[in-house]
Amino acid sequence: MSDKKTENQDSGGAAPEGMDIPDELRFPDDELTRLREDNAALKDRLLRSVAEMENLRKRSERERRDASKYAISNFAREMLNVGDNMNRALQAITPEIKQSASEAMRNLIEGVEMT
């Protein structure tokens, strides 16, 4: 029986020195090996999950920044289009048209100029 305790102690299934663990509470070597392999596999899965979550966080932040940049540039492009169209409208109005325009047309022209 002491040979069996020494064998289990060498394989890592032993208690600290001075403690005697009954045989029915000891893990068999193959069970201990399987538990260690399961533990290593679970640690690996955990580390991969943590790394994947970190990558997801970084990717989401980068996509948010890119979307913000795109929205700003898109808004600026639209504003330039509006400005260009307003300038074209003002260039199309000759002094003769402006003098002979009705009150409503003069208000429209003034609004375009103000815009």
Secondary structure as the mmCIF struct_conf table of DSSP 4:
data_model
#
loop_
_struct_conf.conf_type_id
_struct_conf.id
_struct_conf.beg_label_comp_id
_struct_conf.beg_label_asym_id
_struct_conf.beg_label_seq_id
_struct_conf.end_label_comp_id
_struct_conf.end_label_asym_id
_struct_conf.end_label_seq_id
HELX_RH_AL_P HELX_RH_AL_P1 SER A 2 ASP A 10
TURN_TY1_P TURN_TY1_P1 SER A 11 GLY A 12
HELX_LH_PP_P HELX_LH_PP_P1 ALA A 14 ALA A 15
BEND BEND1 PRO A 16 PRO A 16
TURN_TY1_P TURN_TY1_P2 GLU A 17 GLY A 18
HELX_RH_3T_P HELX_RH_3T_P1 ASP A 23 LEU A 25
BEND BEND2 ARG A 26 ARG A 26
HELX_LH_PP_P HELX_LH_PP_P2 PHE A 27 PRO A 28
HELX_RH_AL_P HELX_RH_AL_P2 ASP A 29 ALA A 92
HELX_RH_AL_P HELX_RH_AL_P3 PRO A 95 SER A 100
HELX_RH_AL_P HELX_RH_AL_P4 GLU A 103 MET A 114
#
